Amino acid sequence: MTLLQAAPQWTLTAVPYRAADARTLTRALHQEQMATYGSADDPEATDSAEFDAPNGQFLLARLGDGPALACGGWRALSPSTAEIKRMYVAPAARGQGLGRRILAALEQDLLGRGHTEVLLETGVHNTAALALYTACGYEPVRSYVPGRNPDINRALKKAVLQLVAPHRLTGLPT
């Protein structure tokens, strides 16, 4: 008789950007970008505090108690604009919807924080990311980072709908 065992579940955990697992994944992302494009932003040059709450968040995805296999974060660029940054899924974990789950969790975390738009960048050859972002409502915009190569970089933007807090007595939106 074969007993069915529950499959381990992917978990998303907020961690400091400087955490060892976060650094391992952002370095892997950097290596892939360098191999594909010949240049990339150095993830070590990013101040870890940029992803600290309430002005940011960095997530790791794990399958059960295994190693972290995906990551992504958001940081505030201004009171009205946030940026999705360092989205990465290790090759062994691709095709399982992790990028979409991380993106959705990051967008959920942005709600109620005052941001009205989210920006992000990816490379022209990252067709899976471009397809994901387009499917999730992101639209192409001109680069928001000075000096970007338009033959390589693709900038995208999405409007953020803010949650309206209900009135404490009536329960209706204020």
C-alpha positions, -999 to 999 in steps of 0.1 A, spaced: 0 0 0 13 34 -10 7 63 13 4 97 -3 26 123 13 19 160 12 44 176 -12 66 202 5 53 238 -1 71 268 -13 74 294 14 82 331 10 101 348 38 111 384 43 148 387 51 174 415 52 190 421 18 224 414 35 213 379 46 237 352 33 210 334 12 199 367 -3 235 375 -13 240 340 -28 210 345 -51 218 381 -60 253 370 -69 239 342 -91 216 368 -108 246 391 -114 266 362 -129 238 354 -153 234 390 -163 271 394 -169 271 362 -191 241 374 -211 248 411 -215 284 417 -206 275 442 -179 251 444 -149 246 464 -117 267 450 -89 242 438 -62 269 443 -35 268 481 -43 232 483 -32 228 495 4 209 468 24 189 494 42 171 503 9 151 471 13 142 476 50 106 481 61 86 502 58 104 515 27 111 481 12 111 444 15 133 415 3 118 380 -1 133 345 -4 115 314 -16 123 279 -3 108 245 -10 103 230 25 134 235 45 157 234 15 179 262 3 166 295 -10 160 292 -47 143 325 -56 143 361 -45 130 396 -52 125 429 -34 110 463 -36 124 496 -25 110 531 -24 123 555 -51 100 583 -39 69 587 -17 48 578 -48 71 554 -66 85 520 -57 109 498 -77 109 460 -80 145 448 -79 167 417 -79 140 393 -91 157 359 -96 147 322 -98 175 296 -98 175 275 -129 165 243 -110 133 260 -97 122 278 -129 88 270 -145 70 266 -112 55 301 -109 79 314 -83 85 347 -100 48 353 -102 43 344 -65 72 367 -54 60 396 -76 24 392 -62 37 392 -26 59 423 -32 29 441 -48 7 431 -19 33 445 6 32 478 -13 -5 483 -7 -13 510 18 22 525 17 13 554 -5 30 543 -37 9 549 -68 33 534 -93 58 505 -95 88 505 -118 112 477 -128 138 469 -153 148 437 -171 169 428 -200 157 424 -236 168 387 -237 149 378 -205 118 368 -224 103 349 -194 105 380 -172 91 403 -199 62 379 -204 55 377 -167 56 414 -161 34 421 -192 9 394 -180 8 411 -146 -1 445 -160 33 462 -164 37 484 -195 68 496 -213 82 530 -204 113 550 -211 142 541 -189 141 558 -155 178 550 -148 202 574 -164 227 559 -188 209 527 -195 214 511 -229 180 510 -247 193 480 -268 196 460 -236 174 474 -209 136 473 -207 118 495 -182 82 488 -172 56 505 -150 24 495 -133 -1 517 -115 -8 506 -79 -43 507 -65 -41 518 -29 -63 502 -3 -87 526 13 -91 522 50 -127 517 61 -142 543 85 -139 531 120 -176 535 128 -194 529 95 -171 504 78 -174 523 46 -143 536 27 -132 570 38 
